[in-house]
Amino acid sequence: MIVSAVRIVAVSCASLLLAACGASEEYQARLAEVERTIPICTSDAECEAKWNAARDWVVANADFSLRSDNETRIDTLNADSTRSGTAIQVDRVEGQNGEFQIVVDVECFAAFGCPSELDMRLDFNRTINAVQ
């Protein structure tokens, strides 16, 4: 009886470890996709179109109003003692050869969770990359 209980515990622990490794690999793959698909722009017209789309995406997806909105940053307010939800920050970062990256950061300020931050970042990247 004791041997049987030990086997059940051992199998349960092994299953949990394998599940944790699988989730970690999936997370790493999704994170790599986010990094690989960061939107870039090279011309003034392209940057303006993508920046306007980024602003629209933030307004549609954030739970807080805009705190700042300028040429290099779009940022929402964060949680306070009366509200919780998703806050978003987008930065236009100068890269090499006159390129700019449009990088999003999503933060969850909710006790009961928010939509997946990685899913939101991927959606942002896909949405902005689709702008011509």
N, C-alpha and C positions, 0 to 999 in steps of 0.2 A: 504494500500500500504506500509506504513512504517512498520507495523507488519510483512508483508510478507518479506520485506528486512531484518528485524532483524532475522527472522527465517532462512533465507538463510545463513546469516553470522554465526549464531549459529551452524547450521548443518555443514557448511564448517569448522569451528573451531574444532568442535567435531571430524569430519573426519580426520583432520590433526593430532590431538592429538592421535587418535587411530592408524593411520598409523605410527606415530613416535614411539609409544610403540611397535608395531609389528616389526619394523625395529630394534629397540634396542634389543628385545628378540632374533631375528635372529642373530644379530651381537654377542650377548653374547654367544649364542650356538656355533657359528663358532669359536669364540675365545677360548671357553672351549675345542673344538675339537683340535685346534692348541696346546693348553697346554697339553692335554691328549696324543697326538701323537708325542711329542718331541722324536726324535731318541735317542737311547742309545746304547752304545757298552760296552762290558765287557772284551774282549780279545784284545791283540795287533793286531792280524790279522783282527778281525772284525772292530776294530777302524780304521785301515789303509784303509780297503776297503771302509768303510763309509765316511772317510775323503776325500779320492780320489773322491768318487761320489759327495760329497758336493762341492769340487773344480770345478768339471765338471759342476755341476748344476749352480754354481755362474757364471762361464764363459759364459754359454749358456743363462742365464736369466738377467744378469746385463747390463745396458747401459754404464757402465764405466769399464775401465781396472782395473786389480788387483793392489792394493797399497801395500798390505802385504799378505804373504802366508807362514805361519809357522805351528808349531805343535799345536798351540792353537787358532789361528785366521786366517781367510781368510776374507779380507776386500777390497772393491773396492774404487776407488776415488769417491768423491762427486761432485756435480754440481759446475761449475764455471760460469763466466759471458757469456760464449759462448755455453755451452751445458746444457741440462737438461735431466732428465730421472730417472731410477730406480737404486739406490745404494743398495748394499747388504753387510751384515756382518754376518759371521758365527763364533761362539765361541765353543770350546770344553771345557766344564766345568766339573771338577771333582766332582762326587757325592759321595754317600755312597758305601761302600763295593767294591771299585775299579771300579765302573761304571763311565762312562762319558756320559754326555748329549751333543748332537750336536744341538746348538740353533741358529736359523736364525733370523735376523732382516732385514726388508725390508723398505726402505725409498723412498718416491717419491719426486723428485726435478723437477717438471714440472708444468708449469702454467695451462696446459690443462689436467692434470691428468695422471695417470699411470694405469697399470693393478691393480686390487684389491690387496692390500698388504696382506690381510688375505688369499685370494686365492693363492697367491704366497707362503706364509708360509705353507699352507696346502699341496700344490704341493711338496714343498721341503721335508716336513716331510714324505709324502707318498713315494717319490722317494728314500729317504735315508733309510727308513724302509724296502723297498723292497730289499735292498742289503743284500746278504747273506755272 
